[in-house]
Amino acid sequence: MNYFNHETMFNSIPEGLWAVDQNYTIILFNETAAHITGWSPHNVIGKKCFEIFQGSHCKLNCPLKAAMTQMRTCYASHVLIMTKKDKSIPVMISATPLKNKDNTIIGAMGLFTDQRSVYPTYLGRFTELGLIGASSPMREVFQLIEIVAETDSNVLIFGKTGTGKELAAQAIHKLSYRKNNPFVKVNCAALSDGLLESELFGHERGAFTGALTKRIGRFEFANKGTIFLDEIAEISPRFQAKLLRVIQEGEFERVGSSSTQKVDVRIIVATNKNLQNLVKQNLFRDDLFYRLNVFPLYLPELKERKSDLSLLIDHFLNLFNIRFKKQKRALSQDALMVLYDYNYPGNVRELRNILEHAFIKSPGNIIGKEHLPDYLVNKKKYTSLSNIIQKKEIDHIKDVIDFCDGNKSKAAKILGISRKTLYNKLNNAEDF
């Protein structure tokens, strides 16, 4: 009888497989791992795995470390690793402790699955920037960010509370030529006119009661970089005129000074209100609006991109695993039913708060329906599990078809099903 040797067995595994000793030195690296990463086994064996992968999980959420310390299988979903060509790719990792005959931990073995067929390659860059999504609305946002980041134009980001407007502003800055210079953010709603003027433009010593020293304003701090003015709709008409001058001329005076300061600053503003309506109501200057509205960028509500829920859930679970130093693997199907049935008036920020609540409340590594906030669990009776799963499947199929520009044959190949099966699923889906 012929037997496979160990090397043949490891190389026949369709997932990337590697093993490390207790010092995280790579002792095994199969052919699939080499194919996915571009690193050949002889290049990586003997090196530290975190030096090779440079993963988003390596420092604080390493599943191999967790497997060795907790002596059980651990997981990390949708993390990013670097290839030999310094490109980030999304993968899913599971890790198992390795033991000797005496049941002593001697290392760990990891398996990773390439997720690029599900999540387009370019999404890795935006995941690193904190923007999570693979839906059509978010892909459009990513494309617009890439376009405007190459320019110096003013950007108006609008969308409901909790949609990630600040993250979008940071992404524009980090993808621009100004990325090595300051990114300065100001919440305009938190300050009165007088304080806002001092905060943005600075003041001289003695300019007003309490001004004991000269202060540099946010615009000067942001010179050569980007300033992000959040809640721009909240500034008064009087201050709008002062801001208009900075935008038009790139100059201002500190409070209490007659000396003009010149700055080179890119301006990004955000609001959750309809500025055009405020202009019609004479609550916002039309000339300022037109100066700010050079490149409008809309961030969709979470209810408009429900297909991103699984990505967002995995992302936040990974963050909380790091923060709380615990391993929560997933949500139960009942919990997912609740989350998919909810419309999130607070958007991604509310989802994060919901998951943090559930993470803290759950004693085990699976978060159940009973761990979710009461206002969700007691809201109403939910549709059957089979209907929820069918809806999730159809939403995913729609997104893949959209990603393939309507090419159903290509979509079927990515989904791993036949064209006939794809058409059957579409024909049986309600409201497709």
N, C-alpha and C positions, 0 to 999 in steps of 0.2 A: 504494500500500500504506500502511495506517495503522500508526503505531507508537505505543506507550505512551510518554508522557513519564516522566521519572524519578519524579516525585511519585506518579503513578498506579501505577507499578510497586511502589514502596516501600509504599504503602497497601494493595496487594493481598496482601501477605505476611501469613499468618495468625499469625505470631509478633510479639511486640513487638520493634521494631527501633529502635535509636538509634545515632548516631555522635558521636564526640568528636574534638576536635583534640588536639594533644600536651599541652595544659594541662587536659584533661578538660572543656573547655567543650562543651556539647551543640550540635551543628550540624545534627542531623537527629533527628526523633522522629515515627514513623509513627502512623497512626490506631489500630492495635492496641495499641501502647504507651500511647496516650492512654486507650483504653477500659479497659485493665487497671489503670492507676495512678490514673485520674481527672484527670491533668494534661493540659491541652490543649497542643499544640505551641508556640503563641505564649507560653505561660507559662514554658516550660522552655528554649527555644532561647536561647543566650547565657549560661546558668547552668551551674555545675559539676554534673556528674552525681551526685557523692556528696552534694551538698546536696539533690538531689531524691529520690534513692532511699534514702539513709540506710541502706544495706544492711548485713547482718551480715558481708559480704565486703569492704566498701569499704576499710577501713583497711589490712588486711594481705594479703588474698587476692583482690585485684581482677583479674579475668580480662582486662580491657582493658589494664591496666598490664602484665600478664604477656605479653599478645599483642604489645604495642609493644616491650618489652625483649627478648623471646625470639624475636620475628619469626616467630611461628607461631600457629595456632589454639589457644586455651586455654579451659578449662571451669571452671565452679563449679556444683556440683549441690546442689539443695535449700537454697538460701540464702534469706534473708528480705529483702524490700524493703518500704518504707513507701509507702502510697498517700497521695493528697492529704488524705484524712480521717484520717491517722495510724493506719491499720490495717496490721499486718504480714501479708504474704502470701508463701507459698512459691513460688519460681520456680527454673527451671533456666536457666543462662546459658552461652552460648558467645560467644567474642570472636575477631575476626580483625583483623590489622593492616591499615591503609590505607596504600597507597604511591602516590607520584607517578610520573611517567614515568621519572624517574631512579632508581627503586627505593628512594627514601628514605622512611622512615616519617614520615607526616604526621598520624597519628591512629589510631583504632581504631573498628570497628563491632561492636556487640553485638546478639545475639538472645536474648530471654528467653521462656520458655514458662510460662504460668500452670499451677501444679500444684494449685490448690484443688479441682479435680474429683477428684483422687486422694487428697489429704490435706486433711481438713476444716479450715476456716479457723481454728478455735480452737486447732489444734495449733501454729500459729505462735508463740503466746504461750508454750507450754510448751517449744518448741524453744529459744527465747531463754533459758529458765530451765534448760536443760541436760537436760531430760527428752525423749527421742526415742522416738516410737512412734505408730503409727496403728492398731494391733490392738485387738480388743475388750477384752482385759485392761487395756491401757494407757489406753484411753478411759475405762474405769471408774475407774482411778486418778485421772485428770485431773478427772473430775467430783467425786470425793470430796474432792480437794484444794481445789477451788473452794468446795465447801460448807463445809468445816471452817475454811478461811482466814478466813471472815467472822465466826467466833466466837473466843472466847478459851479454848476447851476444851483440856485436855491431849490429846496425840496419841501413840499407841504405833504406831510403824512397825516392822513385822516382815517378814522375808524373808531369803533366803540371802545370803551374802557376795557383793558385787559387783553387786547388783541396783539400787543407786542410792538407798539410804535417806537419805544426807546431802543429795543433790540434792532429794529430795522434801521434806525438812525445810526447806531453803532456799526452795523454791517456796511452801510454806505461809506462811513469814515474808514473802516478797516480795509476796504477794497479800493480805496482811493490813493492817490499819490501823497496825500496828507497823513497817511496812517501812522507815521512815526512821530507826528506832532500831536499836541493835546486834543482830546475830545472832552469838551466842557458842557455839562448839562445844567439847565436851570428850570425849575418848576415855577412858571409865572403865576400860577394861581395861589402859591403859598406866600406871596409877598405883596405888601401895599405898594402904591406908586413910588413913594419916597424910598422905601427899602429896595425896590426893584431897580431904581435908577442907580443907587449906590452900589448894588450888587453887580449890575452889568457894566457900569462905566467907572466905578471906583469913586473915591473922594479924597480931598485934601485935608490935612490936619486943621481942625477948627471949622470945617465947613458947616457943621451943625452940632448941637449939643450931644456930647458923647463921642464925637469924632476926635479922639485923642491922638491918633496917628494917621498918616497917609495910608490909603488902601488902594491896591491895584484891582480893577474890576475884571469880571469874567471875560469880557471881550479882549482885554490885553493878555490875559492868561491863555486865551485860545488863539493868539496870533500864529499864523501859518498852519493852524489846525481847523477844527470844526466846532461850532457852538450849536447846541441843541436846545431850543426853546420849547418846552412842553407846555400844554394848556395855553397856547398863544391867544385863544379867544377871550381869555380872562383879563387881558391888559386894557386899561382905560383909553378912551380916545385921546386924552392929553399925552399919554406916554406913547401911543401909537405913532404920533408925529415925530417924537425923538427917535424911535426905532427906525422909522422910514429913512431918516437922514443917514443913519449908520449903514443901512442896506444900500442906499443910493451912492453915497460918497465914501463909505469906509472910514468915516471919521466921527469924533465925538469929543466932548469935554468932560473931565472928571467933575463931580459935584464940588463947587467952591473954587473952580479953576477957570481961567480964560484961555489956557493953553490947549490947542487942538491936538488930539492924539489920532494917529493913523494906524489902521490895522488891516491885515490881510486874512480874512476869516470866511470860511464857508458857513452858510446859515441853513440849518434844517429846523423846521418848526413842526409841531404836531397839535392836533385838536381832536376832540370827540364830538365837536359841534359842527353845524353846517355854516361855514363862514359866508357863503353866498347869501344865505338868508339873513345873517347879521348885517351884511352890507346893505341889503334892501331895507332893513329896519334902522339904518343909520347908526348902528352900534359898532360897526367896524369899517375903517376907512377903505374905500374902494381902491385907492392908489396903492395902499399897503398890501391889500389882498392880491392885486395883480403882480406886485413885486415878489410876493411869497409863493404864488401859485404857478411858478414857472414849470415845475415838474410835479404834478400831484401823484401821490402814491396811496392807493386804498388798501388797507389791511382787512381781510374778510373776517367776519364773525365765525366763531367755532361751529355754530350750527350750519354754516355754509360749507364746511369742510369736515364733516363727520368722519370721512374715511381716514383722516389723520389721527383719530383718537388712539388707535393701537400704538402708533409711533410715539405720540405724546405720553401715553401711559408708561411705556417702556422707558422713555427718556427720564421721566420724573422718578420712577422707581429706582433707576440707576443713581440719580442724584441723591435720593434719600438713603439708599444703601451706603453711599459714601458718608453722608452727613451724620447718620445715626449709627453707623458701623454695625448694621444688621443686614441680613440677606432675606429680602422678600422677592420671591421668584415671579409671581404673577397674581392676577385677580381671578376669582372664581367666575364661572359662567353666569351665575345669578348677579354678581356684582357688575359684570360687563353689561348685562341686560339693562340694569338701572342706568348706567352711564351712557349707553347708546340711546336711551329713551329720553334723555334730558337735553334741554336746549341751551344751557349755559349763558344766562344774561351777563355774567361776569367774564365770559370767554375763557381764554387759556389760563388766566390768573386764577379764576374760580376753580377750574379743573385741578390746578396745582394744589390749591388749598384743600379741596376735597380729598385728594390722594394723600396729602400730608396728614390730614386728620385720620384717614383710614389706616395709613402706615403705622402711626403711633398706637392706634387702638388695637390693631391686629397682633395677637401673641405669636402666631406661627408664621410660616413663610409663604402662605397663601392668604390674600386679602379677600374676605367674604362680603356678601351683601350686608350682613349685620354690622360690619365695621364702618360702613359709609355714614355720613351725617344723617340725622333723623329726618331732616326736611326732604331728603331724596328718597329714603326707604319708605316713608309713609305717604308719599305723594299720591300714588294710585296703584292699581293692579297693572301688572305688566303683561305684554304679549308673550306668547309661548317662546321657549328657548329655540325651537326649530325655526320659527319665523325670524327671530333676531339673527341667528346664524346665517339664514338664507339672505337676509337683507345685507349683512356685512359682506357676504360673498359677492353679491351682485354689485354692491358699491365698489368693491375692489376690482371686479372685472371691468366695470365702466371706466375706472381710473386708468387701468392698464391699456384699454382700447384707446382712450384719449391720449395717453402717452405715446402710443404707436400711430398717432394721427389717423385713427379710424381703420388701420390695417388689422383686420380680425385674425388673419392667418399668423401675423407676427405676434399678436396678443396671445393667441392660443399657445404658441411656442414658448413664450415667456411664462405663461401660467402652467405649462406642463400638461395640457389637455389637448384633445383633438379638436379640429374645427367643428365637427359634428356636435361634440359635447358642448362646445362654446355656444353654438347656435341654439341648442336645446335649452341651455340655461337662460339664454336671453329670451327665447320664446315663452318660457314658463314664468319669467319674471313679470310681476305686475308693475305697471306704470314705467316700464323701461323706455 
